[in-house]
Amino acid sequence: MILPGLVSIAFYRRRPSALQIGLGLVFTVVVSGLLGYVQDAGTSRVWENVTVAIVGGVLLYVVVLLVLVYWYLPRRAKAREPPAPAPSTPPH
């Protein structure tokens, strides 16, 4: 469900675009809704399950995407480190 953002982070080491995040959210909502519907199809609780599945899927999507962005793109940690001194090798 998070494939568009995952590919961007894991392989290209860049933040996912708004389009990638949007596609991931749309896919998450559709698949979660279908899974919630199939779980209790024909009962009176079907719309409750669809709602719970969509909310849970979106929360899971957001958490996983934030964790991946934090682990793979630690820009804050790099900004806090002092710059490395230039190597000082004597001329030959």
C-alpha positions as CSV (number, residue, x, y, z in Angstrom):
1,M,0.0,0.0,0.0
2,I,2.9,2.4,0.5
3,L,4.8,1.3,-2.6
4,P,5.0,4.8,-4.3
5,G,6.6,6.4,-1.3
6,L,8.7,3.4,-0.4
7,V,10.3,3.2,-3.8
8,S,11.2,6.9,-3.7
9,I,12.7,6.6,-0.2
10,A,14.5,3.2,-0.5
11,F,15.9,3.4,-4.0
12,Y,16.3,7.1,-4.9
13,R,17.0,8.5,-1.4
14,R,14.6,11.4,-1.9
15,R,11.3,12.5,-0.3
16,P,8.2,11.2,-2.0
17,S,6.3,13.7,-4.0
18,A,2.8,14.8,-3.2
19,L,1.5,12.7,-6.1
20,Q,3.2,9.6,-4.8
21,I,1.8,10.2,-1.3
22,G,-1.6,10.8,-2.7
23,L,-1.6,7.7,-4.8
24,G,-0.5,5.7,-1.8
25,L,-3.3,7.1,0.3
26,V,-6.0,6.5,-2.4
27,F,-4.8,2.9,-2.8
28,T,-4.8,2.5,1.0
29,V,-8.4,3.8,1.3
30,V,-9.7,1.6,-1.6
31,V,-8.0,-1.6,-0.5
32,S,-8.8,-1.1,3.2
33,G,-12.4,-0.3,2.4
34,L,-12.8,-3.4,0.2
35,L,-11.2,-5.6,2.9
36,G,-13.6,-4.1,5.6
37,Y,-16.6,-4.7,3.3
38,V,-15.7,-8.3,2.5
39,Q,-15.1,-9.1,6.1
40,D,-18.8,-8.7,7.1
41,A,-20.6,-8.4,3.8
42,G,-24.4,-8.7,4.2
43,T,-24.5,-7.9,7.9
44,S,-25.6,-4.7,9.7
45,R,-22.0,-3.9,10.8
46,V,-20.5,-3.7,7.3
47,W,-20.2,0.1,7.2
48,E,-18.7,0.1,10.7
49,N,-16.0,-2.3,9.6
50,V,-15.4,-0.4,6.4
51,T,-14.9,2.8,8.4
52,V,-12.6,1.1,11.0
53,A,-10.6,-0.5,8.2
54,I,-10.1,2.8,6.3
55,V,-9.1,4.7,9.4
56,G,-6.7,1.9,10.5
57,G,-5.2,1.7,7.0
58,V,-4.6,5.4,6.7
59,L,-3.1,5.6,10.2
60,L,-0.8,2.6,9.3
61,Y,0.2,4.3,6.0
62,V,1.1,7.6,7.7
63,V,3.1,5.9,10.5
64,V,5.1,3.7,8.1
65,L,5.8,6.6,5.8
66,L,6.9,8.9,8.6
67,V,9.2,6.1,10.0
68,L,10.7,5.5,6.6
69,V,11.3,9.2,6.0
70,Y,12.8,9.6,9.5
71,W,15.2,6.6,9.1
72,Y,16.2,6.9,5.5
73,L,16.3,10.7,5.3
74,P,17.8,12.0,8.6
75,R,18.4,15.6,7.4
76,R,18.1,16.9,10.9
77,A,21.0,14.8,12.2
78,K,23.3,15.9,9.3
79,A,22.4,19.6,9.9
80,R,23.5,19.4,13.6
81,E,26.9,17.8,12.9
82,P,29.8,20.2,12.5
83,P,31.4,20.2,9.1
84,A,34.3,17.9,8.7
85,P,37.7,19.6,8.5
86,A,39.5,19.5,5.2
87,P,42.2,16.8,5.1
88,S,45.6,18.3,5.7
89,T,48.1,16.2,3.8
90,P,51.6,17.6,3.4
91,P,52.7,18.1,-0.3
92,H,55.2,15.6,-1.6
